[in-house]
Amino acid sequence: MITPRTIKYEDAAPLVTWPEAVAALREGHALPKAQVGDIFLGPSEGSLLSRGAFIEGLGFGVKSVTVFGANPAAGLPTIQGAMFMFEPEHGQLAAIIDSRIVTELKTAVDSVLGATYLARPDCETLLIVGAGTVARSLIDAYTAVFPSIRTINIWARRTEQAEALTNAVTLPGIEISAVADLPTAAAKADIISAATMAREPVLNAEWITPGTHVDLIGAFKADMREADDALISSASLFVDSRDTTIHHIGELMILIANGVITEEAVRGDFYDLVSGSAKGRQSVDEITLFKNGGGAHLDLMTASYIAEKVTRAE
């Protein structure tokens, strides 16, 4: 009988690294394809999201979190919950991990892994749209994996929030600034990473310069989106998983329902990119777009990496 290991944020955070986590996600997609399932409950302003996955060789994982967009005004995290890992041989509960460390690591690593296939390797300017918790993780993850980045601009609807994040981060050799003019900042960016709670597009195709990589994170439900029709339909479109995005997230569902794109517009997901059955960026001037859907299989891959690091440290 296994005694479940309880892993707190403060136990794991000092042990994990962004490059290792990116590698763990890449290696996880070399395993047999995951089975996944999601449950959404509650109103849009306060939802329960439970995501489960099975991966042969890793076992089972369920992450259950609440998502309350107004929580920061009350001094509380937007997302709260836990990740449960079950070993594959007998289905025993092996670990309970604070969802904060799993989500923090997985969300940014998901996007950065996508960028390793789709962004130009010499990218120097990163624009982050949104200034919440995910934005801070994106700063650390992108700069750890893309050492060519020299400028980071941060835009948020509330300029003071972008300024607060800018003032809280210092990275040697990198200029970090809050920007108020989103169209101008988008036109200058090599990588644009959007992590908002938007339900209407905040990024327009007409702002995007050839060669840019666009990374969309925020939309996780059927009524949410961050990019306009023209951007999604004209860019080279990739997702982390077809199974958790095409029929689940407004970013794609709305356009498919309206006949703007078809399911075949998605050129590949991580299983395709890792196996080589789909090619990533094909030219310097290509505009690539990646939808980070954040499925439960990604949580399980990330949680397995976290548990392994904690175990080795003991």
C-alpha positions as CSV (number, residue, x, y, z in Angstrom):
1,M,0.0,0.0,0.0
2,I,1.4,3.4,-1.0
3,T,1.3,6.3,1.3
4,P,0.4,9.3,-0.9
5,R,3.1,11.9,-1.0
6,T,1.9,15.5,-0.3
7,I,3.9,18.1,-2.3
8,K,3.5,21.7,-1.4
9,Y,4.5,24.6,-3.7
10,E,7.4,25.6,-1.5
11,D,8.8,22.0,-1.5
12,A,8.9,21.8,-5.3
13,A,9.5,25.4,-6.6
14,P,13.3,25.5,-5.6
15,L,13.9,22.1,-7.4
16,V,12.4,22.5,-10.8
17,T,13.8,24.4,-13.8
18,W,12.1,25.7,-17.0
19,P,14.4,23.9,-19.5
20,E,13.9,20.5,-17.7
21,A,10.2,21.0,-17.6
22,V,10.1,21.8,-21.3
23,A,12.1,18.6,-21.9
24,A,9.7,16.6,-19.7
25,L,6.7,17.8,-21.8
26,R,8.5,16.9,-25.0
27,E,9.4,13.4,-23.7
28,G,5.8,12.9,-22.5
29,H,4.6,13.3,-26.0
30,A,6.8,10.5,-27.2
31,L,4.7,8.1,-25.0
32,P,1.4,6.6,-26.2
33,K,-1.3,9.2,-26.8
34,A,-3.2,10.2,-23.6
35,Q,-6.8,9.6,-22.9
36,V,-8.3,12.9,-21.5
37,G,-11.6,14.2,-20.2
38,D,-12.8,17.5,-18.8
39,I,-15.6,18.7,-16.5
40,F,-16.7,22.4,-16.3
41,L,-19.2,23.4,-13.6
42,G,-20.5,26.7,-12.4
43,P,-21.1,30.2,-13.9
44,S,-18.5,32.1,-16.0
45,E,-17.5,34.3,-13.1
46,G,-16.6,31.3,-10.8
47,S,-16.1,27.8,-12.3
48,L,-14.9,24.4,-11.2
49,L,-12.6,22.8,-13.7
50,S,-11.6,19.1,-13.3
51,R,-9.4,17.5,-15.9
52,G,-8.4,13.9,-16.0
53,A,-5.8,11.9,-18.0
54,F,-4.4,8.5,-18.5
55,I,-1.0,8.0,-20.1
56,E,0.4,4.5,-20.5
57,G,3.6,4.4,-18.5
58,L,2.8,7.4,-16.3
59,G,-0.6,6.4,-14.9
60,F,-3.6,8.5,-14.1
61,G,-3.9,12.2,-13.1
62,V,-6.8,14.5,-12.1
63,K,-6.4,18.2,-11.4
64,S,-9.4,20.0,-9.9
65,V,-9.3,23.7,-9.5
66,T,-11.7,26.6,-9.1
67,V,-11.3,29.7,-11.4
68,F,-12.6,32.9,-10.0
69,G,-11.6,35.9,-12.1
70,A,-12.4,38.5,-9.5
71,N,-10.4,36.9,-6.7
72,P,-7.3,39.1,-6.9
73,A,-9.4,42.1,-5.8
74,A,-10.1,40.2,-2.6
75,G,-6.4,39.3,-2.2
76,L,-7.0,35.7,-3.3
77,P,-5.5,33.6,-6.1
78,T,-7.6,33.3,-9.3
79,I,-7.0,29.5,-9.5
80,Q,-7.0,27.2,-6.4
81,G,-6.9,23.4,-6.2
82,A,-4.9,20.2,-6.2
83,M,-3.4,17.6,-8.5
84,F,-4.0,13.9,-7.8
85,M,-1.6,11.3,-9.3
86,F,-2.4,7.6,-9.4
87,E,0.3,5.0,-10.2
88,P,-0.5,2.8,-13.3
89,E,-0.1,-0.8,-11.9
90,H,-2.8,-0.8,-9.2
91,G,-4.3,2.7,-9.4
92,Q,-3.1,3.7,-6.0
93,L,-3.0,7.4,-5.1
94,A,0.7,8.2,-5.2
95,A,0.8,12.0,-4.8
96,I,-1.2,15.1,-4.0
97,I,0.4,18.2,-5.4
98,D,-0.5,21.8,-4.9
99,S,-2.1,22.8,-8.2
100,R,-0.3,26.1,-8.1
101,I,3.1,24.6,-8.9
102,V,1.6,22.2,-11.5
103,T,-0.3,25.0,-13.3
104,E,2.4,27.6,-13.0
105,L,5.0,25.2,-14.5
106,K,2.7,23.5,-17.1
107,T,1.1,26.6,-18.5
108,A,4.3,28.5,-19.3
109,V,6.1,25.3,-20.4
110,D,3.3,24.4,-22.8
111,S,3.7,27.7,-24.6
112,V,7.5,27.7,-24.6
113,L,7.6,24.2,-26.0
114,G,5.3,25.4,-28.7
115,A,7.6,28.3,-29.4
116,T,10.6,26.0,-29.7
117,Y,9.0,24.6,-32.8
118,L,7.2,27.7,-34.1
119,A,9.1,30.9,-33.2
120,R,12.3,32.0,-34.9
121,P,15.3,30.9,-32.7
122,D,16.8,34.4,-32.8
123,C,13.8,36.2,-31.3
124,E,14.8,39.3,-29.3
125,T,11.5,41.0,-28.4
126,L,8.7,39.4,-26.3
127,L,5.4,41.0,-25.8
128,I,3.2,39.7,-23.0
129,V,-0.4,40.6,-23.1
130,G,-1.8,40.4,-19.5
131,A,0.0,41.0,-16.3
132,G,-1.3,38.4,-13.9
133,T,0.3,35.3,-12.4
134,V,0.8,33.6,-15.7
135,A,2.6,36.6,-17.1
136,R,5.4,36.4,-14.5
137,S,5.9,32.7,-15.3
138,L,6.1,33.5,-19.0
139,I,8.9,36.0,-18.3
140,D,11.0,33.4,-16.5
141,A,10.2,30.5,-18.9
142,Y,10.7,32.3,-22.2
143,T,14.0,33.9,-21.1
144,A,15.3,30.6,-19.7
145,V,14.7,28.8,-23.1
146,F,15.2,31.7,-25.5
147,P,18.5,33.4,-24.4
148,S,18.3,35.7,-27.4
149,I,15.5,37.7,-25.8
150,R,16.7,41.2,-24.9
151,T,13.4,43.2,-24.6
152,I,10.2,42.3,-22.8
153,N,7.1,44.6,-23.1
154,I,4.1,44.0,-20.9
155,W,0.6,45.3,-21.7
156,A,-2.5,45.1,-19.6
157,R,-5.9,46.8,-19.6
158,R,-4.9,48.3,-16.3
159,T,-1.6,50.0,-17.0
160,E,-0.8,50.1,-13.3
161,Q,-0.9,46.3,-13.2
162,A,1.7,46.1,-16.1
163,E,3.9,48.7,-14.3
164,A,3.7,46.7,-11.0
165,L,4.9,43.5,-12.8
166,T,7.6,45.4,-14.6
167,N,8.9,46.9,-11.3
168,A,8.9,43.5,-9.6
169,V,11.2,41.8,-12.1
170,T,14.8,42.4,-12.8
171,L,16.7,40.3,-15.3
172,P,20.3,41.1,-16.2
173,G,20.7,42.2,-19.8
174,I,17.0,42.3,-20.5
175,E,15.0,45.5,-20.7
176,I,11.5,45.1,-19.2
177,S,8.9,47.8,-19.8
178,A,5.2,48.4,-19.4
179,V,3.5,49.6,-22.6
180,A,0.2,51.4,-23.2
181,D,0.0,51.2,-27.0
182,L,-0.8,47.5,-27.8
183,P,-0.9,47.8,-31.6
184,T,2.5,49.4,-31.7
185,A,4.0,46.9,-29.3
186,A,2.5,44.0,-31.2
187,A,4.0,45.3,-34.5
188,K,7.5,45.3,-32.9
189,A,7.3,41.9,-31.2
190,D,9.0,38.7,-32.4
191,I,6.9,36.7,-29.9
192,I,3.5,37.7,-28.6
193,S,2.2,35.7,-25.6
194,A,-1.4,36.5,-24.5
195,A,-2.6,35.4,-21.1
196,T,-5.9,37.2,-20.4
197,M,-9.4,36.4,-19.3
198,A,-10.8,38.0,-22.5
199,R,-14.0,37.0,-24.0
200,E,-13.5,39.3,-27.0
201,P,-10.4,39.5,-29.2
202,V,-7.6,41.7,-27.9
203,L,-5.2,41.0,-30.8
204,N,-5.9,41.9,-34.4
205,A,-4.2,40.5,-37.5
206,E,-3.5,44.0,-38.9
207,W,-1.0,44.6,-36.1
208,I,1.1,41.5,-36.6
209,T,4.4,41.7,-38.5
210,P,5.6,38.9,-40.8
211,G,7.8,36.4,-38.9
212,T,5.9,36.9,-35.6
213,H,4.9,33.9,-33.4
214,V,1.6,34.4,-31.5
215,D,1.0,32.4,-28.4
216,L,-2.6,32.3,-27.1
217,I,-3.1,31.1,-23.5
218,G,-6.0,32.8,-21.8
219,A,-9.1,31.3,-23.5
220,F,-10.0,28.0,-21.8
221,K,-13.8,27.9,-22.4
222,A,-16.3,28.0,-25.3
223,D,-17.1,31.7,-24.8
224,M,-13.5,33.0,-24.5
225,R,-11.0,34.2,-27.2
226,E,-8.0,36.5,-27.5
227,A,-7.4,36.8,-31.3
228,D,-9.6,38.0,-34.1
229,D,-10.9,35.9,-37.0
230,A,-8.4,37.3,-39.4
231,L,-5.3,36.5,-37.3
232,I,-6.4,32.9,-36.5
233,S,-7.5,32.2,-40.1
234,S,-4.4,33.7,-41.8
235,A,-1.6,32.3,-39.5
236,S,-0.1,28.9,-39.5
237,L,-2.2,27.4,-36.8
238,F,-1.0,24.8,-34.2
239,V,-2.4,23.6,-30.9
240,D,-1.0,21.6,-28.0
241,S,-3.7,19.0,-28.4
242,R,-6.4,18.6,-30.9
243,D,-8.5,16.7,-28.4
244,T,-8.6,19.5,-25.8
245,T,-8.9,22.5,-28.1
246,I,-10.8,22.1,-31.3
247,H,-14.2,21.3,-29.7
248,H,-13.6,22.9,-26.3
249,I,-12.2,26.4,-26.7
250,G,-14.0,29.4,-28.2
251,E,-10.8,30.5,-30.0
252,L,-11.4,27.7,-32.4
253,M,-15.0,26.6,-31.8
254,I,-16.5,30.0,-32.7
255,L,-14.6,30.2,-36.0
256,I,-15.4,26.7,-37.0
257,A,-19.1,27.2,-36.2
258,N,-19.1,30.4,-38.3
259,G,-17.3,28.7,-41.3
260,V,-14.2,30.9,-40.9
261,I,-12.0,27.9,-40.6
262,T,-12.3,24.1,-40.6
263,E,-10.8,21.6,-38.2
264,E,-8.2,20.9,-40.9
265,A,-6.8,24.4,-40.4
266,V,-5.0,23.1,-37.4
267,R,-1.7,21.9,-38.9
268,G,-0.5,19.9,-36.0
269,D,-0.3,19.4,-32.2
270,F,2.5,18.3,-29.9
271,Y,2.1,14.7,-30.8
272,D,2.6,15.6,-34.5
273,L,5.5,18.1,-33.8
274,V,7.4,15.7,-31.5
275,S,7.1,12.8,-33.8
276,G,8.0,14.8,-36.9
277,S,4.7,14.0,-38.7
278,A,4.0,17.8,-38.8
279,K,6.6,20.5,-39.5
280,G,6.8,23.7,-37.4
281,R,7.9,27.0,-38.8
282,Q,8.7,26.8,-42.5
283,S,10.0,30.3,-43.3
284,V,11.4,33.5,-41.7
285,D,8.3,35.6,-42.7
286,E,5.7,33.1,-41.7
287,I,3.2,34.1,-39.0
288,T,2.7,31.2,-36.6
289,L,0.0,30.9,-34.0
290,F,-0.2,28.4,-31.1
291,K,-3.2,27.7,-29.0
292,N,-2.2,26.6,-25.5
293,G,-5.2,24.6,-24.3
294,G,-3.6,23.1,-21.2
295,G,-5.1,19.6,-21.1
296,A,-4.9,17.2,-18.2
297,H,-2.2,15.1,-20.0
298,L,0.1,18.1,-19.8
299,D,-0.7,18.4,-16.0
300,L,0.2,14.7,-15.6
301,M,3.5,15.0,-17.5
302,T,4.4,18.0,-15.4
303,A,3.3,16.5,-12.1
304,S,5.4,13.4,-12.9
305,Y,8.4,15.6,-13.4
306,I,7.7,17.5,-10.2
307,A,7.3,14.3,-8.1
308,E,10.5,12.9,-9.6
309,K,12.5,16.0,-8.6
310,V,11.1,16.0,-5.1
311,T,11.8,12.3,-4.6
312,R,15.4,12.6,-5.8
313,A,16.0,15.5,-3.5
314,E,15.1,13.5,-0.4
